[in-house]
């Protein structure tokens, strides 16, 4: 019995030292913080990834399309994208014509973080979005030059 207790104490001491030591070697963090240099370096998008294929919606009216896009802009999955896209949709969707709405619909098919990084000029968008007036409007909205206090719009 006297031999077991010191061995357990040694194991416990070694474990605690590894857990709380600042000099112990730790594995790399698999969940990098967004927008850090490490995260941006690890998430570079290859140029050969094709754009996502949108769902066909034959016969969808403009009112239905606006309502769907309003919902999709708000319910993205990340708070940053939700806030950016929902406030943009609230201000701009009512002014958009059918081709602009279709372009916004294509943008909604892109991944959340990609849209966020493109809008905040943290990453260069792929060629399909480089000359987009819609993305330029979204970038202007993201800069918030008027310093408006933004919150999630009501549905």
Backbone as JSON Lines, residues from 0, in Angstrom:
{"i":0,"aa":"X","n":[0.82,-1.19,0.0],"ca":[0.0,0.0,0.0],"c":[0.86,1.25,0.0]}
{"i":1,"aa":"X","n":[1.96,1.2,0.73],"ca":[2.81,2.37,0.83],"c":[3.5,2.68,-0.5]}
{"i":2,"aa":"X","n":[3.7,1.68,-1.36],"ca":[4.33,1.9,-2.66],"c":[3.33,2.5,-3.64]}
{"i":3,"aa":"X","n":[2.07,2.12,-3.56],"ca":[1.04,2.57,-4.5],"c":[0.76,4.05,-4.35]}
{"i":4,"aa":"X","n":[0.67,4.55,-3.14],"ca":[0.35,5.95,-2.9],"c":[1.4,6.89,-3.47]}
{"i":5,"aa":"X","n":[2.7,6.65,-3.25],"ca":[3.68,7.54,-3.87],"c":[3.64,7.5,-5.4]}
{"i":6,"aa":"X","n":[3.36,6.33,-6.0],"ca":[3.28,6.23,-7.46],"c":[2.09,7.05,-7.97]}
{"i":7,"aa":"X","n":[0.96,6.95,-7.31],"ca":[-0.21,7.72,-7.7],"c":[0.07,9.21,-7.54]}
{"i":8,"aa":"X","n":[0.71,9.57,-6.45],"ca":[1.05,10.97,-6.24],"c":[2.0,11.48,-7.31]}
{"i":9,"aa":"X","n":[2.96,10.65,-7.71],"ca":[3.88,11.04,-8.78],"c":[3.13,11.23,-10.08]}
{"i":10,"aa":"X","n":[2.23,10.32,-10.4],"ca":[1.45,10.42,-11.65],"c":[0.57,11.67,-11.62]}
{"i":11,"aa":"X","n":[-0.07,11.91,-10.5],"ca":[-0.94,13.08,-10.38],"c":[-0.11,14.36,-10.52]}
{"i":12,"aa":"X","n":[1.05,14.39,-9.9],"ca":[1.91,15.57,-9.97],"c":[2.37,15.8,-11.42]}
{"i":13,"aa":"X","n":[2.75,14.74,-12.12],"ca":[3.19,14.86,-13.51],"c":[2.04,15.34,-14.4]}
{"i":14,"aa":"X","n":[0.86,14.8,-14.17],"ca":[-0.3,15.22,-14.96],"c":[-0.64,16.68,-14.72]}
{"i":15,"aa":"X","n":[-0.66,17.09,-13.47],"ca":[-0.96,18.49,-13.16],"c":[0.11,19.42,-13.73]}
{"i":16,"aa":"X","n":[1.35,18.98,-13.68],"ca":[2.42,19.81,-14.23],"c":[2.24,19.98,-15.74]}
{"i":17,"aa":"X","n":[1.85,18.91,-16.44],"ca":[1.64,19.01,-17.89],"c":[0.44,19.88,-18.22]}
{"i":18,"aa":"X","n":[-0.61,19.78,-17.41],"ca":[-1.82,20.54,-17.69],"c":[-1.65,22.03,-17.45]}
{"i":19,"aa":"X","n":[-0.95,22.39,-16.39],"ca":[-0.88,23.78,-15.98],"c":[0.47,24.44,-16.2]}
{"i":20,"aa":"X","n":[1.4,23.75,-16.76],"ca":[2.73,24.3,-16.97],"c":[2.75,25.2,-18.2]}
{"i":21,"aa":"X","n":[3.42,26.32,-18.09],"ca":[3.55,27.21,-19.24],"c":[4.7,26.79,-20.15]}
{"i":22,"aa":"X","n":[5.57,25.95,-19.63],"ca":[6.7,25.52,-20.44],"c":[6.47,24.15,-21.09]}
{"i":23,"aa":"X","n":[5.41,23.44,-20.7],"ca":[5.14,22.13,-21.3],"c":[4.71,22.3,-22.75]}
{"i":24,"aa":"X","n":[5.07,21.35,-23.58],"ca":[4.72,21.41,-24.99],"c":[3.25,21.02,-25.14]}
{"i":25,"aa":"X","n":[2.53,21.81,-25.9],"ca":[1.12,21.54,-26.14],"c":[0.89,21.35,-27.62]}
{"i":26,"aa":"X","n":[-0.13,20.59,-27.92],"ca":[-0.49,20.39,-29.32],"c":[-1.07,21.69,-29.87]}
{"i":27,"aa":"X","n":[-0.97,21.87,-31.16],"ca":[-1.52,23.06,-31.8],"c":[-3.03,23.1,-31.61]}
{"i":28,"aa":"X","n":[-3.57,24.28,-31.45],"ca":[-4.99,24.46,-31.25],"c":[-5.74,24.14,-32.55]}
{"i":29,"aa":"X","n":[-6.64,23.15,-32.53],"ca":[-7.36,22.83,-33.77],"c":[-8.45,23.86,-34.09]}
{"i":30,"aa":"X","n":[-8.84,24.7,-33.14],"ca":[-9.91,25.68,-33.35],"c":[-9.31,27.08,-33.27]}
{"i":31,"aa":"X","n":[-8.74,27.51,-34.37],"ca":[-8.1,28.82,-34.41],"c":[-9.15,29.93,-34.34]}
{"i":32,"aa":"X","n":[-8.79,31.03,-33.73],"ca":[-9.71,32.16,-33.67],"c":[-9.86,32.76,-35.07]}
{"i":33,"aa":"X","n":[-11.1,33.07,-35.46],"ca":[-11.3,33.65,-36.79],"c":[-10.56,34.96,-36.95]}
{"i":34,"aa":"X","n":[-10.09,35.2,-38.16],"ca":[-9.47,36.47,-38.54],"c":[-8.06,36.64,-37.99]}
{"i":35,"aa":"X","n":[-7.5,35.61,-37.34],"ca":[-6.12,35.7,-36.9],"c":[-5.22,35.28,-38.07]}
{"i":36,"aa":"X","n":[-3.97,35.7,-38.08],"ca":[-3.09,35.3,-39.19],"c":[-2.99,33.78,-39.35]}
{"i":37,"aa":"X","n":[-2.99,33.04,-38.23],"ca":[-2.9,31.59,-38.31],"c":[-4.13,31.01,-39.0]}
{"i":38,"aa":"X","n":[-5.32,31.54,-38.66],"ca":[-6.55,31.04,-39.27],"c":[-6.6,31.38,-40.75]}
{"i":39,"aa":"X","n":[-6.25,32.6,-41.1],"ca":[-6.28,33.0,-42.5],"c":[-5.3,32.17,-43.33]}
{"i":40,"aa":"X","n":[-4.15,31.86,-42.75],"ca":[-3.16,31.06,-43.48],"c":[-3.64,29.63,-43.67]}
{"i":41,"aa":"X","n":[-4.41,29.13,-42.71],"ca":[-4.86,27.74,-42.8],"c":[-6.13,27.57,-43.62]}
{"i":42,"aa":"X","n":[-6.8,28.65,-43.96],"ca":[-8.07,28.54,-44.67],"c":[-8.03,29.13,-46.07]}
{"i":43,"aa":"X","n":[-6.87,29.22,-46.65],"ca":[-6.79,29.74,-48.01],"c":[-7.58,28.84,-48.93]}
{"i":44,"aa":"X","n":[-8.46,29.43,-49.71],"ca":[-9.31,28.68,-50.61],"c":[-8.59,28.44,-51.92]}
{"i":45,"aa":"X","n":[-8.46,27.19,-52.34],"ca":[-7.85,26.94,-53.64],"c":[-8.69,27.55,-54.76]}
{"i":46,"aa":"X","n":[-8.03,27.94,-55.82],"ca":[-8.71,28.61,-56.92],"c":[-9.59,27.65,-57.72]}
{"i":47,"aa":"X","n":[-9.37,26.34,-57.61],"ca":[-10.09,25.4,-58.46],"c":[-11.4,24.9,-57.86]}
{"i":48,"aa":"X","n":[-11.82,25.42,-56.73],"ca":[-13.1,25.0,-56.15],"c":[-14.23,25.69,-56.92]}
{"i":49,"aa":"X","n":[-15.13,24.9,-57.49],"ca":[-16.22,25.51,-58.26],"c":[-17.23,26.18,-57.34]}
{"i":50,"aa":"X","n":[-18.0,27.12,-57.88],"ca":[-19.02,27.76,-57.04],"c":[-20.1,26.74,-56.68]}
{"i":51,"aa":"X","n":[-20.77,26.95,-55.55],"ca":[-21.84,26.03,-55.17],"c":[-23.0,26.09,-56.17]}
{"i":52,"aa":"X","n":[-23.68,24.98,-56.34],"ca":[-24.82,24.94,-57.25],"c":[-26.08,25.32,-56.48]}
{"i":53,"aa":"X","n":[-26.78,26.37,-56.94],"ca":[-28.01,26.77,-56.23],"c":[-29.16,25.81,-56.49]}
{"i":54,"aa":"X","n":[-30.09,25.77,-55.58],"ca":[-31.29,24.97,-55.76],"c":[-32.17,25.62,-56.81]}
{"i":55,"aa":"X","n":[-32.73,24.86,-57.72],"ca":[-33.64,25.46,-58.69],"c":[-34.96,25.83,-58.01]}
{"i":56,"aa":"X","n":[-35.45,27.01,-58.31],"ca":[-36.72,27.48,-57.74],"c":[-37.59,28.04,-58.86]}
{"i":57,"aa":"X","n":[-38.12,27.18,-59.7],"ca":[-38.91,27.67,-60.84],"c":[-40.2,28.33,-60.38]}
{"i":58,"aa":"X","n":[-40.53,29.44,-61.01],"ca":[-41.78,30.13,-60.72],"c":[-41.81,30.9,-59.42]}
{"i":59,"aa":"X","n":[-40.66,31.16,-58.81],"ca":[-40.63,31.91,-57.55],"c":[-40.88,33.4,-57.84]}
{"i":60,"aa":"X","n":[-41.82,33.99,-57.16],"ca":[-42.13,35.4,-57.37],"c":[-41.07,36.27,-56.71]}
{"i":61,"aa":"X","n":[-41.01,37.55,-57.1],"ca":[-40.04,38.47,-56.5],"c":[-40.29,38.67,-55.01]}
{"i":62,"aa":"X","n":[-41.57,38.73,-54.61],"ca":[-41.89,38.9,-53.19],"c":[-41.42,37.7,-52.38]}
{"i":63,"aa":"X","n":[-41.66,36.49,-52.92],"ca":[-41.22,35.27,-52.24],"c":[-39.7,35.23,-52.17]}
{"i":64,"aa":"X","n":[-39.03,35.62,-53.26],"ca":[-37.58,35.63,-53.3],"c":[-37.02,36.61,-52.27]}
{"i":65,"aa":"X","n":[-37.6,37.79,-52.17],"ca":[-37.15,38.77,-51.17],"c":[-37.33,38.23,-49.76]}
{"i":66,"aa":"X","n":[-38.48,37.61,-49.5],"ca":[-38.74,37.07,-48.16],"c":[-37.75,35.94,-47.84]}
{"i":67,"aa":"X","n":[-37.48,35.07,-48.79],"ca":[-36.53,33.98,-48.58],"c":[-35.12,34.51,-48.34]}
{"i":68,"aa":"X","n":[-34.71,35.49,-49.15],"ca":[-33.37,36.05,-48.99],"c":[-33.22,36.81,-47.67]}
{"i":69,"aa":"X","n":[-34.29,37.46,-47.23],"ca":[-34.26,38.14,-45.94],"c":[-34.01,37.12,-44.83]}
{"i":70,"aa":"X","n":[-34.72,36.01,-44.9],"ca":[-34.55,34.95,-43.9],"c":[-33.15,34.34,-43.99]}
{"i":71,"aa":"X","n":[-32.7,34.03,-45.21],"ca":[-31.38,33.41,-45.37],"c":[-30.26,34.35,-44.92]}
{"i":72,"aa":"X","n":[-30.44,35.63,-45.11],"ca":[-29.41,36.59,-44.67],"c":[-29.33,36.64,-43.15]}
{"i":73,"aa":"X","n":[-30.44,36.41,-42.49],"ca":[-30.46,36.48,-41.03],"c":[-30.03,35.18,-40.37]}
{"i":74,"aa":"X","n":[-30.32,34.07,-40.96],"ca":[-30.07,32.76,-40.35],"c":[-28.92,32.04,-41.03]}
{"i":75,"aa":"X","n":[-27.73,32.62,-40.96],"ca":[-26.56,32.06,-41.63],"c":[-25.86,31.0,-40.79]}
{"i":76,"aa":"X","n":[-25.79,31.2,-39.51],"ca":[-25.09,30.23,-38.66],"c":[-23.96,30.85,-37.86]}
{"i":77,"aa":"X","n":[-23.45,31.99,-38.31],"ca":[-22.44,32.71,-37.53],"c":[-22.97,34.11,-37.25]}
{"i":78,"aa":"X","n":[-22.77,34.57,-36.05],"ca":[-23.32,35.86,-35.64],"c":[-22.78,36.99,-36.5]}
{"i":79,"aa":"X","n":[-21.5,36.94,-36.85],"ca":[-20.9,38.01,-37.64],"c":[-21.57,38.12,-39.01]}
{"i":80,"aa":"X","n":[-21.74,36.97,-39.66],"ca":[-22.39,36.97,-40.97],"c":[-23.86,37.34,-40.85]}
{"i":81,"aa":"X","n":[-24.53,36.83,-39.81],"ca":[-25.94,37.17,-39.6],"c":[-26.13,38.68,-39.49]}
{"i":82,"aa":"X","n":[-25.33,39.32,-38.66],"ca":[-25.46,40.75,-38.44],"c":[-25.15,41.54,-39.71]}
{"i":83,"aa":"X","n":[-24.07,41.2,-40.36],"ca":[-23.66,41.92,-41.57],"c":[-24.7,41.76,-42.68]}
{"i":84,"aa":"X","n":[-25.09,40.52,-42.97],"ca":[-25.98,40.28,-44.1],"c":[-27.42,40.68,-43.81]}
{"i":85,"aa":"X","n":[-27.89,40.49,-42.58],"ca":[-29.29,40.85,-42.3],"c":[-29.5,42.36,-42.32]}
{"i":86,"aa":"X","n":[-28.53,43.13,-41.82],"ca":[-28.69,44.59,-41.88],"c":[-28.55,45.08,-43.32]}
{"i":87,"aa":"X","n":[-27.67,44.45,-44.09],"ca":[-27.54,44.79,-45.52],"c":[-28.84,44.46,-46.25]}
{"i":88,"aa":"X","n":[-29.41,43.28,-45.98],"ca":[-30.66,42.88,-46.63],"c":[-31.8,43.83,-46.28]}
{"i":89,"aa":"X","n":[-31.85,44.26,-45.03],"ca":[-32.92,45.16,-44.61],"c":[-32.84,46.49,-45.37]}
{"i":90,"aa":"X","n":[-31.63,46.98,-45.59],"ca":[-31.45,48.26,-46.27],"c":[-31.56,48.15,-47.79]}
{"i":91,"aa":"X","n":[-31.13,47.05,-48.37],"ca":[-30.96,46.98,-49.82],"c":[-31.95,46.1,-50.58]}
{"i":92,"aa":"X","n":[-32.48,45.05,-49.99],"ca":[-33.3,44.11,-50.76],"c":[-34.52,44.75,-51.4]}
{"i":93,"aa":"X","n":[-35.14,45.69,-50.73],"ca":[-36.34,46.31,-51.3],"c":[-36.03,47.14,-52.54]}
{"i":94,"aa":"X","n":[-34.78,47.58,-52.7],"ca":[-34.38,48.39,-53.85],"c":[-33.89,47.55,-55.03]}
{"i":95,"aa":"X","n":[-33.62,46.27,-54.81],"ca":[-33.0,45.44,-55.83],"c":[-33.99,44.96,-56.88]}
{"i":96,"aa":"X","n":[-33.53,44.93,-58.13],"ca":[-34.34,44.36,-59.2],"c":[-34.04,42.86,-59.29]}
{"i":97,"aa":"X","n":[-34.68,42.18,-60.24],"ca":[-34.55,40.73,-60.34],"c":[-33.11,40.25,-60.55]}
{"i":98,"aa":"X","n":[-32.32,40.83,-61.49],"ca":[-30.93,40.36,-61.63],"c":[-30.09,40.57,-60.37]}
{"i":99,"aa":"X","n":[-30.31,41.67,-59.67],"ca":[-29.57,41.92,-58.42],"c":[-29.97,40.92,-57.34]}
{"i":100,"aa":"X","n":[-31.27,40.61,-57.28],"ca":[-31.73,39.61,-56.31],"c":[-31.14,38.24,-56.62]}
{"i":101,"aa":"X","n":[-31.05,37.9,-57.91],"ca":[-30.46,36.62,-58.29],"c":[-28.97,36.57,-57.93]}
{"i":102,"aa":"X","n":[-28.28,37.69,-58.08],"ca":[-26.87,37.74,-57.7],"c":[-26.72,37.6,-56.18]}
{"i":103,"aa":"X","n":[-27.6,38.26,-55.42],"ca":[-27.57,38.13,-53.97],"c":[-27.88,36.7,-53.56]}
{"i":104,"aa":"X","n":[-28.79,36.05,-54.29],"ca":[-29.12,34.65,-54.04],"c":[-27.89,33.77,-54.24]}
{"i":105,"aa":"X","n":[-27.1,34.04,-55.27],"ca":[-25.87,33.28,-55.51],"c":[-24.86,33.53,-54.38]}
{"i":106,"aa":"X","n":[-24.8,34.76,-53.9],"ca":[-23.89,35.07,-52.79],"c":[-24.3,34.31,-51.53]}
{"i":107,"aa":"X","n":[-25.6,34.14,-51.32],"ca":[-26.08,33.42,-50.14],"c":[-25.7,31.94,-50.17]}
{"i":108,"aa":"X","n":[-25.33,31.43,-51.35],"ca":[-24.9,30.03,-51.44],"c":[-23.43,29.84,-51.04]}
{"i":109,"aa":"X","n":[-22.7,30.93,-50.87],"ca":[-21.29,30.85,-50.49],"c":[-21.18,30.61,-48.98]}
{"i":110,"aa":"X","n":[-20.06,30.06,-48.52],"ca":[-19.86,29.84,-47.08],"c":[-19.83,31.15,-46.29]}
{"i":111,"aa":"X","n":[-20.32,31.09,-45.06],"ca":[-20.43,32.27,-44.19],"c":[-19.13,33.03,-44.04]}
{"i":112,"aa":"X","n":[-18.08,32.32,-43.64],"ca":[-16.83,33.0,-43.36],"c":[-16.23,33.59,-44.62]}
{"i":113,"aa":"X","n":[-16.42,32.95,-45.76],"ca":[-15.92,33.53,-47.01],"c":[-16.6,34.86,-47.29]}
{"i":114,"aa":"X","n":[-17.92,34.9,-47.16],"ca":[-18.65,36.16,-47.39],"c":[-18.15,37.23,-46.42]}
{"i":115,"aa":"X","n":[-18.0,36.85,-45.17],"ca":[-17.55,37.81,-44.15],"c":[-16.16,38.36,-44.49]}
{"i":116,"aa":"X","n":[-15.23,37.47,-44.83],"ca":[-13.87,37.91,-45.15],"c":[-13.83,38.75,-46.42]}
{"i":117,"aa":"X","n":[-14.63,38.4,-47.41],"ca":[-14.67,39.21,-48.65],"c":[-15.24,40.59,-48.36]}
{"i":118,"aa":"X","n":[-16.28,40.65,-47.53],"ca":[-16.94,41.92,-47.24],"c":[-16.06,42.83,-46.39]}
{"i":119,"aa":"X","n":[-15.25,42.24,-45.55],"ca":[-14.39,43.04,-44.67],"c":[-12.98,43.21,-45.23]}
{"i":120,"aa":"X","n":[-12.77,42.82,-46.47],"ca":[-11.48,42.94,-47.16],"c":[-10.34,42.21,-46.45]}
{"i":121,"aa":"X","n":[-10.65,41.1,-45.81],"ca":[-9.62,40.28,-45.17],"c":[-9.07,39.24,-46.14]}
{"i":122,"aa":"X","n":[-9.87,38.9,-47.14],"ca":[-9.44,37.95,-48.17],"c":[-9.92,38.45,-49.52]}
{"i":123,"aa":"X","n":[-9.2,38.06,-50.54],"ca":[-9.56,38.44,-51.9],"c":[-10.6,37.44,-52.4]}
{"i":124,"aa":"X","n":[-11.72,37.93,-52.93],"ca":[-12.74,37.01,-53.41],"c":[-12.29,36.29,-54.69]}
{"i":125,"aa":"X","n":[-12.9,35.15,-55.0],"ca":[-12.55,34.47,-56.24],"c":[-12.98,35.3,-57.45]}
{"i":126,"aa":"X","n":[-12.53,34.89,-58.61],"ca":[-12.78,35.68,-59.82],"c":[-14.26,35.93,-60.06]}
{"i":127,"aa":"X","n":[-15.12,34.98,-59.7],"ca":[-16.55,35.15,-59.95],"c":[-17.15,36.33,-59.18]}
{"i":128,"aa":"X","n":[-16.45,36.83,-58.15],"ca":[-16.95,37.94,-57.35],"c":[-16.08,39.19,-57.41]}
{"i":129,"aa":"X","n":[-15.01,39.19,-58.17],"ca":[-14.09,40.33,-58.14],"c":[-14.7,41.63,-58.65]}
{"i":130,"aa":"X","n":[-15.53,41.59,-59.68],"ca":[-16.11,42.82,-60.24],"c":[-17.58,42.98,-59.88]}
{"i":131,"aa":"X","n":[-18.0,42.38,-58.81],"ca":[-19.41,42.41,-58.43],"c":[-19.78,43.73,-57.76]}
{"i":132,"aa":"X","n":[-20.78,44.4,-58.32],"ca":[-21.29,45.64,-57.69],"c":[-21.96,45.31,-56.36]}
{"i":133,"aa":"X","n":[-22.6,44.16,-56.29],"ca":[-23.25,43.75,-55.05],"c":[-22.23,43.58,-53.93]}
{"i":134,"aa":"X","n":[-21.13,42.91,-54.22],"ca":[-20.1,42.74,-53.19],"c":[-19.49,44.08,-52.8]}
{"i":135,"aa":"X","n":[-19.37,44.99,-53.74],"ca":[-18.86,46.34,-53.42],"c":[-19.83,47.08,-52.49]}
{"i":136,"aa":"X","n":[-21.13,46.93,-52.74],"ca":[-22.14,47.53,-51.84],"c":[-22.04,46.91,-50.45]}
{"i":137,"aa":"X","n":[-21.84,45.59,-50.42],"ca":[-21.71,44.91,-49.13],"c":[-20.45,45.36,-48.39]}
{"i":138,"aa":"X","n":[-19.37,45.58,-49.11],"ca":[-18.14,46.09,-48.49],"c":[-18.36,47.48,-47.9]}
{"i":139,"aa":"X","n":[-19.05,48.33,-48.65],"ca":[-19.36,49.68,-48.15],"c":[-20.21,49.59,-46.88]}
{"i":140,"aa":"X","n":[-21.18,48.68,-46.91],"ca":[-22.03,48.47,-45.74],"c":[-21.2,47.98,-44.55]}
{"i":141,"aa":"X","n":[-20.25,47.09,-44.81],"ca":[-19.41,46.54,-43.74],"c":[-18.49,47.6,-43.13]}
{"i":142,"aa":"X","n":[-18.05,48.56,-43.95],"ca":[-17.18,49.63,-43.42],"c":[-17.93,50.52,-42.44]}
{"i":143,"aa":"X","n":[-19.25,50.63,-42.6],"ca":[-20.1,51.39,-41.69],"c":[-19.55,52.8,-41.48]}
{"i":144,"aa":"X","n":[-19.36,53.49,-42.58],"ca":[-18.77,54.83,-42.52],"c":[-19.6,55.83,-41.73]}
{"i":145,"aa":"X","n":[-20.9,55.6,-41.65],"ca":[-21.78,56.47,-40.87],"c":[-21.78,56.14,-39.38]}
{"i":146,"aa":"X","n":[-21.05,55.11,-38.99],"ca":[-20.93,54.68,-37.59],"c":[-22.29,54.39,-36.97]}
{"i":147,"aa":"X","n":[-23.18,53.77,-37.76],"ca":[-24.5,53.41,-37.26],"c":[-24.39,52.26,-36.27]}
{"i":148,"aa":"X","n":[-25.19,52.31,-35.24],"ca":[-25.26,51.2,-34.3],"c":[-26.22,50.19,-34.9]}
{"i":149,"aa":"X","n":[-25.73,49.01,-35.16],"ca":[-26.54,48.01,-35.85],"c":[-26.94,46.89,-34.9]}
{"i":150,"aa":"X","n":[-28.14,46.4,-35.12],"ca":[-28.64,45.24,-34.39],"c":[-29.41,44.39,-35.36]}
{"i":151,"aa":"X","n":[-29.69,43.18,-34.97],"ca":[-30.44,42.28,-35.83],"c":[-31.82,42.86,-36.09]}
{"i":152,"aa":"X","n":[-32.21,42.98,-37.36],"ca":[-33.54,43.51,-37.66],"c":[-34.64,42.51,-37.27]}
{"i":153,"aa":"X","n":[-35.8,43.05,-36.99],"ca":[-36.94,42.2,-36.68],"c":[-37.38,41.47,-37.94]}
{"i":154,"aa":"X","n":[-37.88,40.27,-37.76],"ca":[-38.41,39.51,-38.9],"c":[-39.84,39.88,-39.18]}
